[in-house]
């Protein structure tokens, strides 16, 4: 789940953070349900939110990961690394 770890450093528009929060919930469900297909799907969708190599001009309307989402992501990363669902 390197993508989740990377996501904490991304700078995205507010709407993208809302989508990422929903995807974090999908990862959580996939882990609880021990569903590798759902986990792969969530990972692929996370990759679609990854910022491109060229930042938007001026960076207007983008922000760092919201603290509450960063906490959720940290928890998911610990669960994945520990092999706990």
C-alpha positions, -999 to +999 in steps of 0.1 A: +000+000+000+028+024-009+002+045-027-016+052+006+017+063+021+024+084-009-010+100-007-002+116+026+023+138+007+001+147-022-014+181-028-049+178-042-081+198-047-107+194-019-129+172-041-100+147-047-095+144-009-131+135-005-127+108-032-096+096-015-114+094+019-140+071+002-113+050-013-096+046+022-130+033+034-130+008+005-095-003+015-107-007+051-137-029+040-115-050+017-091-057+045-119-066+069-136-088+043-102-103+033-111-094-003-080-092-025-100-082-056-116-053-038-082-042-024-067-043-059-096-022-073-093+004-045-055+006-052-061+011-089-086+039-081-061+055-057-035+055-085-059+075-106-059+103-080-021+105-080-010+140-090+008+143-124+044+153-127+034+189-136+017+208-109-012+231-118-001+267-125+000+286-093-012+256-073-046+273-066-072+252-050-049+224-038-041+214-003-022+189+018-039+158+032-064+167+058-053+156+093-083+133+099-077+115+066-040+113+073-048+095+106-071+070+088-044+064+063-018+058+090-041+032+106-047+014+073-009+013+066-002-002+100-029-028+095-016-038+061+020-040+073+010-060+103-011-083+082-041-075+104-076-071+089 
